[in-house]
Amino acid sequence: MPEPRLRINACANFTPDVRAALPARLQGSVELVEFAADCVGPQARCQEMREQVHGPGAARTELMAGDYPVSVSQTDDGDDVCALYCSGPAGYPLINRELVEQLIADGAYLLTPGWARHWKSYLRAQGFDQALARQYFHEFASQLVLLDTGADPQAMLRLHEMGVYLDLPTRRLPCGLDYLRLFLTGLVLDWRLRTPRPARRRADDDAGPQRAEYAMTLDMLGALAGVTDESEVAERVLDLVTLLFAPGRLHLLTVEEGRPGGLRSRPSAPSAAEAAAVSARLAGLAGDYKLTDDGFLLLVGRDDSRAVVELGAFALPEKRDDYLNLALTLAGAFDLALANARSFARLDHARQKLRASDERYRALMDQASDAIVLVDVRGIVIEANGQALRVMGKSRDEVVGSTMEDIHGADVQQAVRGGFDELMRSGAASIAGIHLARPGGEDVVIDANFSLIEVGGRRIIQGMFRDVSERERNAQELEALSLSDALTGLRNRRGFTLLAEQQLKTANRLGRPLLLLFADVDCLKPVNDVQGHAAGDALLREAATVLEGCFRDMDIVARMGGDEFAVLQIDAAAGEEAAALGRLEAAMAAANAAPGRTCELSLSLGAAAFDPAEPRTLDKLLHLADERMYAAKRARKAARAAAGDVPRGGGPKGADGAGPEGPAAEGAGTQGPAAPTR
């Protein structure tokens, strides 16, 4: 009867690492089966894959190998099936869980070589283009970290490509396969213990002690990987080696940047002269290991920051070779723990430098006259100087840690995000005229300039804001002055032209009628000559008041210059011309009836209608209304001459008191008691 085997189903992203890490002595007990990697992210957990591997009705046992749960089920032919999923760092036994959590807490997005091989297709499968992918990843990640097993020589190139695509810094963490090898060994030994005894080979009867040994080793390695102090890592390595091998002589020498560091020894420290000799012997190790008369030297790490361990005088010297094999397996895990502690020390040192740099930079920021805000690549404010807080009308607690949308709403966030996108494309960006709503106060208008800077080794976005509210108010006032008549407050010719042109376009598009009236103040020159220009100005202001009072707010009333006025009436219905003239007659009669007047108000009018069926330009309408107004003036003058009337109207009061006249011709009208002169 064939020996039972443990079938390990591994996804395609994981299989190369498992195949390389599986110890040769265990391969006869294991069948490695690859299934398609159908994940859309390195942290996805897919129930469908589990059902595909185990079958929907298979009995299943959850084994614990180190910190990692592994699902095992029974097949029809008596073999057990184990499924390993590339389901994120917490289920990918390359490094210890504590180290994973520490990396993630520092903003790392963890990648495995297998997942990195297909990162482009995985992002496409999730519907990401580059802009959306950057926005998504920047929300939670500050760097991409590759857990490099060494199985794929192209992994670093793919990591760099992904970093450029996402605009995130990258980092390689060489984890090797040692931890995975221990994981697989413990997994197989645990399976052997669970296999019914009659089906086990005699050679497997010692699996219990071996499994206990490996479980203990994994537990200790798990605790070791979470240590962040190098001295404590060295002491724990000595503890683990002492427990596993019981050497009578044990030394550990750390080497930092090529220079020997501290020497630690068990069970007792050597003399100064002996310590120097031991340090020289350990520092001179050239390969991965070296056999000695009663033990061996073991290299931990391969760069200028490494450690060398010497073991000898074993209680069971005949097991030296077995001890060496196990020590070589553990060396990678020791190296990872040591590198992690040194990385943490460098990170802590960098944090201290960053804190000092931040304090210096904050002092410079607070002295700046411009408002300065620092934002990380996710769009979250990490610092703001006092001037920025004053401009925004917020406290530091309200600003730091928030986005612009949190602070000032979606419109401001959209404007700022546009600046960020331009910054990423070209390296600099400017936005003018951003309106910030301040609580309990008027809006502030700012201009913003964005640039990428480095503070304490971090790449951040610096936004420099300048309050341009006064400039905006001045510009609006100048704009208003350029469109308004200073004497009457009405629109001037330029203002009338801009607004009327827009109304003509709208009327033409929607098929709405308009009415344009052109008015002239009669006898303004005699008033100026006899009573002075102050009286003439008062007459013009009164004409403006009468015209505004006879039309709606939506209509456009303007002084075109001198004694000429124009009105564009919106949505003018049929017969509106006569109605408008009637309102003007009544308004002027009421004004002239006021006691104490020294001159009378009289207007001559001409009208031109805009018909969407036969559209005319504004210049054509003005010309036509002007012609009709002067035609009315000439007709009135001729009629009075034939009747022998004395001209009267806007001149000094005391002339003939005849009443006002109505329209003189179709499409034109006159108001006032006399034919005007020009």
C-alpha positions as CSV (number, residue, x, y, z in Angstrom):
1,M,0.0,0.0,0.0
2,P,1.5,3.4,-1.0
3,E,2.5,5.7,1.7
4,P,0.0,8.5,2.4
5,R,1.1,12.0,1.3
6,L,0.2,15.5,2.1
7,R,-0.9,17.3,-1.0
8,I,-0.1,21.0,-0.8
9,N,-2.2,23.1,-3.2
10,A,-0.5,26.5,-3.8
11,C,-1.7,29.3,-6.0
12,A,0.6,30.1,-9.0
13,N,1.9,33.2,-7.2
14,F,3.1,31.1,-4.3
15,T,4.3,27.9,-6.0
16,P,7.8,28.9,-6.9
17,D,8.6,29.9,-3.3
18,V,7.1,26.8,-1.9
19,R,8.9,24.5,-4.3
20,A,12.3,26.3,-3.5
21,A,11.7,26.2,0.2
22,L,10.4,22.6,0.7
23,P,13.3,20.6,2.3
24,A,14.5,17.7,0.2
25,R,14.0,15.2,3.1
26,L,10.3,16.0,3.1
27,Q,9.6,15.9,-0.6
28,G,8.7,12.2,-0.6
29,S,5.8,13.0,1.8
30,V,4.5,15.9,-0.2
31,E,2.8,16.4,-3.5
32,L,2.9,20.1,-4.6
33,V,-0.1,21.0,-6.9
34,E,-0.4,24.5,-8.4
35,F,-3.8,26.2,-9.1
36,A,-4.5,29.4,-10.9
37,A,-4.0,32.7,-9.1
38,D,-7.3,34.4,-9.6
39,C,-6.8,37.1,-6.9
40,V,-7.4,40.8,-7.6
41,G,-5.1,42.0,-4.8
42,P,-2.4,40.7,-2.5
43,Q,-4.8,40.9,0.5
44,A,-7.9,39.2,-1.1
45,R,-9.4,36.2,0.5
46,C,-11.4,34.1,-2.0
47,Q,-13.8,31.5,-0.7
48,E,-14.3,30.1,-4.2
49,M,-10.6,29.1,-4.3
50,R,-11.0,27.2,-1.0
51,E,-14.0,25.3,-2.4
52,Q,-12.1,24.6,-5.7
53,V,-9.2,23.1,-3.7
54,H,-11.1,21.1,-1.0
55,G,-14.4,20.5,-2.7
56,P,-17.7,21.7,-1.3
57,G,-18.4,18.7,1.0
58,A,-14.9,17.7,2.1
59,A,-14.1,17.4,5.8
60,R,-11.6,20.0,6.8
61,T,-9.2,20.5,9.7
62,E,-7.5,23.8,10.5
63,L,-3.8,23.3,11.4
64,M,-1.7,26.0,13.0
65,A,1.8,26.4,11.7
66,G,3.5,29.1,13.6
67,D,1.1,32.1,13.4
68,Y,-0.6,30.9,10.2
69,P,-3.8,28.8,9.8
70,V,-3.7,26.2,7.1
71,S,-6.8,24.3,5.9
72,V,-6.5,20.5,5.4
73,S,-9.1,18.1,4.0
74,Q,-9.3,14.4,3.1
75,T,-9.4,13.1,-0.5
76,D,-11.1,9.9,-1.8
77,D,-7.7,8.1,-2.2
78,G,-6.7,8.7,1.4
79,D,-4.3,11.6,0.8
80,D,-4.6,14.8,2.8
81,V,-4.9,18.1,1.0
82,C,-3.4,21.4,2.3
83,A,-4.1,24.7,0.6
84,L,-1.7,27.7,0.9
85,Y,-3.1,30.9,-0.4
86,C,-1.3,34.1,-1.5
87,S,-3.9,35.9,0.6
88,G,-2.0,38.8,2.0
89,P,0.8,39.1,4.4
90,A,-1.1,37.7,7.4
91,G,-1.6,34.4,5.5
92,Y,1.7,34.4,3.6
93,P,4.3,32.7,5.8
94,L,7.5,34.5,4.7
95,I,8.0,36.7,7.7
96,N,6.6,37.0,11.2
97,R,3.2,38.5,11.9
98,E,4.6,41.1,14.3
99,L,7.0,42.4,11.6
100,V,4.1,42.5,9.1
101,E,2.0,44.6,11.5
102,Q,4.9,47.0,12.1
103,L,5.5,47.5,8.4
104,I,1.8,48.1,7.8
105,A,1.6,50.6,10.7
106,D,4.5,52.5,9.0
107,G,2.4,52.9,5.9
108,A,3.8,49.9,3.9
109,Y,1.9,48.2,1.2
110,L,3.4,44.6,1.1
111,L,4.0,42.8,-2.1
112,T,5.2,39.3,-2.8
113,P,7.3,38.4,-5.9
114,G,4.4,36.3,-7.4
115,W,1.9,39.1,-7.0
116,A,4.3,41.7,-8.3
117,R,4.8,39.7,-11.4
118,H,1.2,40.4,-12.4
119,W,0.5,43.8,-10.8
120,K,-0.6,45.5,-14.0
121,S,-3.3,42.9,-14.8
122,Y,-4.5,42.9,-11.2
123,L,-4.9,46.7,-11.2
124,R,-6.8,46.4,-14.5
125,A,-9.0,43.7,-13.1
126,Q,-10.0,46.1,-10.3
127,G,-10.9,48.8,-12.8
128,F,-8.0,51.1,-12.0
129,D,-6.5,53.5,-14.5
130,Q,-3.3,55.4,-13.4
131,A,-5.1,58.4,-11.9
132,L,-7.6,56.3,-10.0
133,A,-4.9,53.8,-8.8
134,R,-2.8,56.7,-7.5
135,Q,-5.7,58.2,-5.7
136,Y,-6.7,54.8,-4.2
137,F,-3.2,53.8,-3.0
138,H,-2.3,57.2,-1.7
139,E,-5.3,57.0,0.7
140,F,-3.6,54.4,2.8
141,A,0.0,53.6,1.6
142,S,3.2,55.7,1.9
143,Q,5.5,53.1,0.3
144,L,5.6,49.8,-1.5
145,V,7.6,47.0,0.2
146,L,8.6,43.9,-1.6
147,L,9.0,40.7,0.6
148,D,11.8,39.4,-1.6
149,T,12.4,35.7,-1.4
150,G,15.1,35.7,-4.1
151,A,13.0,33.3,-6.3
152,D,12.3,35.9,-9.0
153,P,15.3,38.0,-10.2
154,Q,12.9,40.4,-12.0
155,A,10.9,41.2,-8.8
156,M,12.8,44.4,-8.0
157,L,12.3,45.7,-11.6
158,R,8.6,45.1,-11.3
159,L,8.5,46.8,-7.9
160,H,10.2,49.9,-9.4
161,E,7.8,50.0,-12.3
162,M,4.8,49.8,-9.9
163,G,6.3,52.5,-7.8
164,V,6.7,54.9,-10.7
165,Y,3.1,54.1,-11.9
166,L,1.6,54.8,-8.5
167,D,4.1,57.6,-7.6
168,L,5.1,55.8,-4.4
169,P,8.6,55.1,-3.0
170,T,9.7,51.5,-3.0
171,R,11.7,49.3,-0.6
172,R,13.0,45.8,-0.8
173,L,12.9,43.6,2.3
174,P,15.1,40.5,1.7
175,C,13.3,37.8,3.7
176,G,14.6,34.7,1.9
177,L,13.0,31.3,2.3
178,D,14.2,30.3,5.7
179,Y,11.0,31.2,7.6
180,L,8.9,29.5,4.9
181,R,11.1,26.4,5.1
182,L,10.5,26.2,8.8
183,F,6.8,26.7,8.3
184,L,6.6,23.9,5.8
185,T,8.7,21.6,8.0
186,G,6.4,22.2,10.9
187,L,3.4,21.7,8.7
188,V,4.5,18.3,7.4
189,L,5.5,17.2,10.9
190,D,2.1,18.3,12.3
191,W,0.4,16.3,9.5
192,R,2.4,13.2,10.3
193,L,1.3,13.4,13.9
194,R,-2.3,13.6,12.8
195,T,-2.0,10.7,10.4
196,P,-3.4,7.4,11.9
197,R,-0.5,5.3,13.3
198,P,-0.9,2.2,11.2
199,A,-0.4,4.3,8.1
200,R,2.8,5.9,9.3
201,R,6.2,4.7,8.5
202,R,8.5,3.7,11.4
203,A,10.9,6.4,10.3
204,D,8.2,8.9,11.2
205,D,7.8,7.8,14.8
206,D,10.0,10.5,15.9
207,A,7.8,13.2,14.3
208,G,6.4,14.1,17.7
209,P,9.6,15.3,19.2
210,Q,10.7,16.9,16.0
211,R,7.3,18.7,15.7
212,A,7.6,19.9,19.2
213,E,11.1,21.2,18.5
214,Y,10.0,22.9,15.3
215,A,6.9,24.4,17.0
216,M,9.1,25.7,19.8
217,T,11.5,27.1,17.2
218,L,8.8,28.9,15.3
219,D,7.3,30.3,18.5
220,M,10.7,31.7,19.5
221,L,11.4,33.0,16.0
222,G,8.0,34.7,16.1
223,A,8.8,36.5,19.3
224,L,12.3,37.3,17.9
225,A,11.0,39.0,14.8
226,G,9.0,41.4,16.9
227,V,12.0,42.7,18.9
228,T,13.2,46.1,17.8
229,D,16.3,46.5,19.9
230,E,19.5,45.0,18.4
231,S,21.0,44.0,21.8
232,E,17.8,42.2,22.8
233,V,17.8,40.4,19.4
234,A,21.4,39.2,20.1
235,E,20.5,38.0,23.6
236,R,17.4,36.1,22.3
237,V,19.5,34.5,19.5
238,L,21.9,33.2,22.2
239,D,18.9,31.9,24.2
240,L,17.5,30.0,21.3
241,V,20.8,28.6,20.2
242,T,21.5,27.5,23.8
243,L,18.1,25.8,24.0
244,L,18.4,24.0,20.7
245,F,22.1,22.9,20.7
246,A,23.3,23.1,24.3
247,P,26.8,24.3,23.4
248,G,29.5,24.5,26.0
249,R,31.0,27.5,24.2
250,L,28.9,30.2,22.5
251,H,30.0,33.6,21.1
252,L,28.1,36.1,19.0
253,L,29.9,39.1,17.3
254,T,27.9,41.8,15.6
255,V,29.5,43.7,12.6
256,E,28.2,47.1,11.7
257,E,29.3,48.7,8.4
258,G,32.3,46.4,8.2
259,R,33.5,47.1,11.7
260,P,33.3,44.6,14.6
261,G,30.9,45.6,17.3
262,G,30.1,44.0,20.6
263,L,31.0,40.4,21.5
264,R,28.5,38.3,23.6
265,S,29.5,35.0,25.1
266,R,27.9,32.1,27.0
267,P,28.2,30.6,29.6
268,S,30.8,33.2,30.7
269,A,32.6,36.1,29.3
270,P,36.3,35.6,28.2
271,S,39.2,37.7,29.4
272,A,40.1,40.8,27.4
273,A,42.9,39.1,25.5
274,E,40.7,36.0,24.8
275,A,37.8,38.3,23.6
276,A,40.1,40.1,21.2
277,A,41.2,36.8,19.7
278,V,37.6,35.5,19.5
279,S,36.5,38.7,17.8
280,A,39.3,38.5,15.2
281,R,38.5,34.8,14.5
282,L,34.8,35.5,14.0
283,A,35.3,38.7,12.0
284,G,37.6,36.7,9.6
285,L,34.8,34.2,8.6
286,A,34.7,34.3,4.8
287,G,31.9,31.8,3.9
288,D,28.5,30.9,5.2
289,Y,30.0,28.6,7.9
290,K,33.3,27.0,8.9
291,L,33.8,23.8,10.9
292,T,36.0,23.8,13.9
293,D,37.4,21.0,16.0
294,D,34.4,20.7,18.2
295,G,31.8,22.9,16.5
296,F,31.3,25.5,13.8
297,L,31.2,29.2,12.9
298,L,28.0,30.5,11.3
299,L,27.5,33.7,9.3
300,V,24.2,35.6,9.8
301,G,23.7,38.1,7.0
302,R,25.8,38.9,4.0
303,D,26.3,42.6,3.8
304,D,28.4,45.0,5.9
305,S,25.9,44.8,8.7
306,R,26.0,41.1,9.9
307,A,26.7,38.8,12.8
308,V,28.9,35.8,13.3
309,V,28.1,33.0,15.8
310,E,30.5,30.4,17.1
311,L,29.2,27.2,18.7
312,G,31.3,24.4,20.2
313,A,31.8,21.9,23.0
314,F,28.3,20.3,22.4
315,A,26.8,18.0,24.9
316,L,26.2,15.6,22.0
317,P,29.2,16.2,19.7
318,E,28.0,13.4,17.3
319,K,25.1,15.7,16.3
320,R,27.3,18.5,15.1
321,D,26.4,18.1,11.4
322,D,22.7,18.0,12.3
323,Y,23.1,21.1,14.4
324,L,24.8,22.8,11.5
325,N,22.1,22.0,9.1
326,L,19.4,23.4,11.5
327,A,21.6,26.4,12.2
328,L,22.0,27.2,8.5
329,T,18.2,27.0,8.2
330,L,17.8,29.4,11.1
331,A,20.5,31.8,9.9
332,G,18.1,33.6,7.5
333,A,15.5,34.1,10.3
334,F,18.3,35.4,12.6
335,D,19.4,37.8,9.8
336,L,15.9,39.0,9.3
337,A,15.4,39.7,13.0
338,L,18.8,41.5,13.2
339,A,18.1,43.5,10.0
340,N,14.6,44.4,11.4
341,A,16.1,45.7,14.7
342,R,18.7,47.7,12.8
343,S,16.1,49.1,10.4
344,F,14.0,50.1,13.4
345,A,16.9,51.8,15.0
346,R,17.6,53.7,11.8
347,L,13.9,54.5,11.5
348,D,13.8,55.8,15.0
349,H,16.9,57.8,14.4
350,A,15.3,59.2,11.2
351,R,12.2,60.0,13.1
352,Q,14.2,61.9,15.7
353,K,15.9,63.8,12.9
354,L,12.6,64.3,11.2
355,R,11.1,65.7,14.4
356,A,14.0,68.1,14.8
357,S,13.8,69.0,11.1
358,D,10.1,69.5,11.4
359,E,10.6,71.8,14.4
360,R,13.1,73.9,12.5
361,Y,10.9,74.0,9.4
362,R,7.9,74.8,11.5
363,A,9.7,77.8,13.1
364,L,10.6,79.0,9.6
365,M,7.0,78.5,8.5
366,D,5.7,80.5,11.4
367,Q,8.0,83.4,10.5
368,A,6.8,83.5,6.9
369,S,4.4,86.2,5.7
370,D,2.6,83.8,3.3
371,A,0.3,81.1,4.5
372,I,2.0,77.7,4.2
373,V,0.3,74.3,4.4
374,L,2.1,70.9,4.1
375,V,0.2,68.0,2.7
376,D,1.2,64.4,2.2
377,V,0.7,62.5,-1.0
378,R,-2.7,61.3,0.2
379,G,-3.9,64.9,0.4
380,I,-4.0,65.1,4.2
381,V,-2.7,68.2,5.9
382,I,0.3,67.4,8.1
383,E,1.2,71.0,9.1
384,A,0.0,74.6,8.7
385,N,1.6,77.8,9.9
386,G,-0.1,80.5,11.9
387,Q,-0.8,82.7,8.8
388,A,-2.5,79.8,7.1
389,L,-4.7,79.2,10.2
390,R,-5.6,82.9,10.2
391,V,-6.5,82.8,6.5
392,M,-8.7,79.7,6.9
393,G,-10.2,80.8,10.2
394,K,-9.5,77.4,11.8
395,S,-7.5,76.1,14.7
396,R,-4.5,73.8,14.2
397,D,-6.5,70.8,15.6
398,E,-9.2,71.4,13.0
399,V,-6.7,71.5,10.1
400,V,-3.9,69.0,10.8
401,G,-5.0,65.4,9.9
402,S,-7.9,66.6,7.7
403,T,-8.3,67.0,3.9
404,M,-9.3,70.3,2.2
405,E,-12.7,68.7,1.7
406,D,-13.1,68.2,5.4
407,I,-12.0,71.8,6.1
408,H,-13.6,73.8,3.3
409,G,-15.9,71.5,1.3
410,A,-15.8,69.5,-2.0
411,D,-15.4,72.6,-4.3
412,V,-12.2,73.6,-2.7
413,Q,-11.0,70.0,-2.6
414,Q,-11.6,69.6,-6.3
415,A,-9.7,72.8,-7.1
416,V,-6.8,71.7,-4.9
417,R,-6.8,68.2,-6.3
418,G,-6.5,69.7,-9.8
419,G,-3.4,71.5,-8.6
420,F,-2.0,68.3,-7.2
421,D,-2.5,66.4,-10.4
422,E,-0.8,69.2,-12.4
423,L,2.0,69.1,-9.8
424,M,2.6,65.4,-10.3
425,R,2.7,65.9,-14.1
426,S,4.9,69.0,-14.3
427,G,6.5,69.5,-10.9
428,A,4.8,72.8,-10.1
429,A,1.3,74.1,-10.1
430,S,-0.6,77.4,-9.4
431,I,-4.3,78.0,-8.8
432,A,-5.8,81.5,-8.7
433,G,-9.0,82.7,-7.1
434,I,-9.9,79.9,-4.7
435,H,-12.8,81.0,-2.5
436,L,-12.6,79.8,1.1
437,A,-15.7,80.0,3.3
438,R,-14.7,81.1,6.9
439,P,-17.0,80.3,9.8
440,G,-18.8,83.5,11.0
441,G,-17.1,85.7,8.4
442,E,-16.9,86.7,4.8
443,D,-15.3,84.5,2.2
444,V,-11.5,84.8,1.6
445,V,-10.0,84.6,-1.9
446,I,-6.6,83.0,-2.1
447,D,-4.0,82.3,-4.8
448,A,-2.1,79.0,-4.3
449,N,1.3,77.8,-5.5
450,F,2.2,74.1,-5.0
451,S,5.7,72.5,-5.1
452,L,7.2,69.1,-4.1
453,I,9.7,69.3,-1.3
454,E,11.5,66.9,1.1
455,V,11.4,67.3,4.8
456,G,13.2,64.8,6.9
457,G,13.5,62.4,3.9
458,R,9.7,62.5,3.2
459,R,8.4,63.8,0.0
460,I,5.5,66.2,0.7
461,I,3.5,68.9,-1.1
462,Q,4.0,72.5,0.0
463,G,1.2,74.8,-0.6
464,M,1.9,78.6,-0.3
465,F,-1.3,80.6,-0.1
466,R,-1.7,84.4,-0.4
467,D,-4.8,86.2,0.7
468,V,-5.9,88.2,-2.4
469,S,-9.3,89.2,-1.1
470,E,-8.6,92.9,-1.2
471,R,-7.2,92.6,-4.7
472,E,-10.3,90.8,-5.7
473,R,-12.5,93.4,-4.2
474,N,-10.6,96.1,-5.9
475,A,-10.8,94.3,-9.2
476,Q,-14.6,93.9,-8.8
477,E,-14.9,97.6,-8.0
478,L,-12.8,98.5,-11.0
479,E,-14.9,96.1,-13.1
480,A,-18.1,97.7,-11.7
481,L,-16.7,101.2,-12.5
482,S,-15.8,100.2,-16.0
483,L,-19.4,99.0,-16.6
484,S,-21.3,101.7,-14.6
485,D,-22.0,105.4,-15.1
486,A,-20.6,107.4,-12.3
487,L,-23.2,110.1,-12.4
488,T,-26.4,108.0,-12.5
489,G,-25.3,104.6,-11.2
490,L,-26.8,103.0,-14.3
491,R,-24.8,100.8,-16.7
492,N,-22.7,102.7,-19.1
493,R,-22.4,102.0,-22.8
494,R,-19.9,99.2,-22.3
495,G,-21.9,97.6,-19.6
496,F,-25.1,97.9,-21.7
497,T,-23.4,96.3,-24.7
498,L,-22.0,93.3,-22.8
499,L,-25.3,92.5,-21.1
500,A,-27.5,93.2,-24.1
501,E,-25.4,91.1,-26.4
502,Q,-25.9,88.1,-24.1
503,Q,-29.6,88.7,-23.9
504,L,-29.9,88.8,-27.7
505,K,-28.1,85.4,-27.9
506,T,-30.5,84.0,-25.3
507,A,-33.6,85.5,-27.0
508,N,-32.5,84.2,-30.4
509,R,-31.9,80.7,-29.0
510,L,-35.1,80.5,-27.0
511,G,-37.3,82.5,-29.5
512,R,-38.1,85.3,-27.0
513,P,-39.0,88.9,-28.1
514,L,-37.2,92.0,-26.9
515,L,-37.9,95.7,-27.0
516,L,-35.1,98.3,-27.2
517,L,-36.0,101.9,-26.3
518,F,-33.7,104.9,-27.0
519,A,-34.3,108.0,-25.0
520,D,-32.9,111.6,-25.2
521,V,-33.4,114.2,-22.4
522,D,-34.9,117.2,-24.1
523,C,-33.4,120.7,-23.8
524,L,-30.4,119.6,-21.5
525,K,-28.2,122.3,-23.0
526,P,-30.5,125.3,-22.1
527,V,-30.6,124.0,-18.5
528,N,-26.8,123.8,-18.4
529,D,-26.5,127.2,-19.9
530,V,-29.0,129.0,-17.8
531,Q,-29.0,127.1,-14.4
532,G,-25.6,125.6,-14.5
533,H,-24.2,122.0,-14.9
534,A,-25.3,121.0,-11.4
535,A,-28.9,121.5,-12.4
536,G,-28.2,119.6,-15.7
537,D,-26.7,116.7,-13.7
538,A,-29.7,116.6,-11.4
539,L,-32.0,116.5,-14.4
540,L,-30.0,113.5,-15.8
541,R,-30.2,111.7,-12.4
542,E,-33.9,112.3,-12.4
543,A,-34.3,110.9,-15.9
544,A,-32.3,107.8,-14.7
545,T,-34.7,107.4,-11.7
546,V,-37.8,107.7,-13.9
547,L,-36.5,105.1,-16.4
548,E,-35.5,102.6,-13.7
549,G,-38.8,103.0,-12.0
550,C,-40.8,102.2,-15.2
551,F,-39.0,98.9,-15.9
552,R,-38.2,95.6,-14.1
553,D,-35.0,94.7,-12.4
554,M,-34.4,92.1,-15.2
555,D,-34.5,94.8,-17.8
556,I,-31.3,96.6,-18.7
557,V,-31.3,100.4,-18.2
558,A,-28.2,102.4,-19.2
559,R,-26.9,105.9,-19.8
560,M,-25.2,105.7,-23.2
561,G,-23.4,109.1,-22.8
562,G,-24.4,112.8,-22.7
563,D,-28.2,113.1,-22.6
564,E,-28.9,109.7,-24.2
565,F,-30.3,106.6,-22.4
566,A,-31.2,103.1,-23.6
567,V,-33.5,100.4,-22.2
568,L,-33.6,96.7,-23.3
569,Q,-36.8,95.1,-22.1
570,I,-36.7,91.3,-21.7
571,D,-39.6,89.1,-22.9
572,A,-41.5,92.1,-24.3
573,A,-45.0,91.0,-25.2
574,A,-47.0,92.5,-28.1
575,G,-48.2,96.0,-27.3
576,E,-45.5,96.4,-24.7
577,E,-44.1,99.5,-26.5
578,A,-47.3,101.5,-26.0
579,A,-47.5,100.3,-22.4
580,A,-43.9,101.4,-21.7
581,L,-44.6,104.9,-23.2
582,G,-47.7,105.2,-21.1
583,R,-45.7,104.4,-17.9
584,L,-43.1,106.9,-18.8
585,E,-45.7,109.6,-19.5
586,A,-47.3,109.1,-16.1
587,A,-43.9,109.0,-14.3
588,M,-42.7,112.2,-15.9
589,A,-46.1,114.0,-15.2
590,A,-45.8,113.0,-11.5
591,A,-42.2,114.2,-11.4
592,N,-43.0,117.6,-13.1
593,A,-46.0,118.1,-10.7
594,A,-43.7,118.3,-7.7
595,P,-43.6,121.8,-6.2
596,G,-40.5,124.0,-6.4
597,R,-39.2,122.7,-9.7
598,T,-37.0,125.0,-11.7
599,C,-37.1,122.9,-14.9
600,E,-39.3,120.2,-16.4
601,L,-38.3,116.7,-17.4
602,S,-39.0,115.7,-21.0
603,L,-37.8,112.6,-22.9
604,S,-37.9,111.9,-26.6
605,L,-38.2,108.1,-27.4
606,G,-37.6,105.8,-30.2
607,A,-38.2,102.0,-30.2
608,A,-37.1,98.9,-32.1
609,A,-38.4,95.4,-31.5
610,F,-36.3,92.2,-31.7
611,D,-38.2,89.4,-33.5
612,P,-36.5,86.0,-33.2
613,A,-38.0,85.1,-36.6
614,E,-36.1,88.0,-38.2
615,P,-33.2,88.6,-35.8
616,R,-31.2,91.8,-35.8
617,T,-27.8,92.7,-34.3
618,L,-27.6,95.0,-31.3
619,D,-26.0,97.7,-33.5
620,K,-28.8,97.5,-35.9
621,L,-31.4,97.8,-33.2
622,L,-29.7,100.8,-31.6
623,H,-29.4,102.5,-35.0
624,L,-33.1,101.9,-35.8
625,A,-34.3,103.1,-32.4
626,D,-32.0,106.2,-32.7
627,E,-33.4,107.0,-36.1
628,R,-37.0,106.7,-35.0
629,M,-36.3,108.9,-32.0
630,Y,-34.9,111.7,-34.1
631,A,-37.7,111.2,-36.7
632,A,-40.1,111.8,-33.8
633,K,-38.2,115.0,-32.8
634,R,-38.3,116.4,-36.3
635,A,-42.0,115.6,-36.7
636,R,-42.8,117.4,-33.5
637,K,-40.7,120.4,-34.4
638,A,-42.3,120.7,-37.8
639,A,-45.8,120.4,-36.3
640,R,-45.1,123.1,-33.8
641,A,-43.6,125.4,-36.4
642,A,-46.7,125.1,-38.5
643,A,-48.9,125.9,-35.5
644,G,-46.8,128.8,-34.4
645,D,-46.0,127.2,-31.0
646,V,-43.0,128.3,-29.0
647,P,-40.6,125.4,-28.2
648,R,-40.6,124.5,-24.6
649,G,-39.7,121.4,-22.5
650,G,-36.7,120.7,-20.4
651,G,-35.7,124.4,-20.2
652,P,-36.4,126.7,-17.3
653,K,-39.9,126.6,-16.0
654,G,-42.2,129.5,-17.0
655,A,-42.6,128.7,-20.8
656,D,-45.9,127.8,-22.4
657,G,-47.6,125.2,-20.2
658,A,-48.9,122.9,-22.9
659,G,-49.1,119.2,-21.9
660,P,-46.9,116.3,-23.1
661,E,-47.5,114.7,-26.4
662,G,-47.7,111.0,-27.2
663,P,-46.0,108.9,-29.9
664,A,-45.2,110.7,-33.1
665,A,-44.7,107.8,-35.5
666,E,-45.0,104.0,-35.7
667,G,-42.1,102.4,-33.8
668,A,-41.1,105.7,-32.1
669,G,-42.5,108.0,-29.5
670,T,-41.9,111.4,-27.9
671,Q,-42.7,112.6,-24.4
672,G,-42.6,116.1,-23.2
673,P,-44.2,119.5,-24.0
674,A,-41.9,120.6,-26.8
675,A,-40.0,119.4,-29.8
676,P,-36.4,118.9,-28.6
677,T,-33.2,120.3,-30.0
678,R,-29.9,118.6,-30.2
